[in-house]
Amino acid sequence: MAARAAFEAGGGPLLLASVEAPRLSAAHARMALDDLAQGADASFGPGMDGGWYLVALARPHDALLGLLDEAIDGPDVMGRTLSVATEAGLEVGLLRMERLLRGPGDAVALGADPLTPAEIRSALRRSG
C-alpha cells in the first residue's frame, strides 16, 4: 500500500486526500496537522456521505492502515474508522464535514453553496 511505503520512505506525518473534495484547501491540511501537533494520533475530514476526504496520520497505525486499503466512501466508512481508532486507543481529531463530489446531486449542491469557491462553482456549471 502507498501509505505504508510513504511512511517507510519518509517517516511522517502523512496526509491522504480524496480527489472528490473540490473545496479541499491548504487550510484543511493545516487543521489536520495542528491536530497531530497537539497530540492526536490521527485526524479525519468526514464526508457528508459517511466516507472521508482527508486522513492525517502522525505515524503508521496498522489498524488504520488496513482500513485505508478499503473504500473511502459509503455510509459506514467513517464510523468503522472511528471505531477501529477507539479500539486501538488512538487519540483522534475531526475536521469539519465536507460535501464530496460523488454524484450529480453533489455537483448541484456544491454549485449552489456560497462557500464553494467561484472557480469551482464555474467549473461545476460547465461540466454539468
C-alpha angles and dihedrals in degrees: 000000000000095000092057091046091050091052091048091050100044114006109231177109098306128199122197119189134191117235087217094072106091093176093053110128144168087269090065090052091048092051092050092047089048089056089054092045089054092055106274116141091210141004126205135197105209121213121222089242094061097264129094138255100192135026123186120188125189091202137347114294111186094211093054096039089056090056092049088065087064131069119302095209135060135087096278104038098093092043091051091046093052090045092053091047091050093048089051090052094243125158108233133197123201127210125205117288117259134195111242125212100244102131146006092275090056091053091053092047094047090047091054096044111103089210091063108098114253094243091055093047088051093050091049091052091049093049098046 
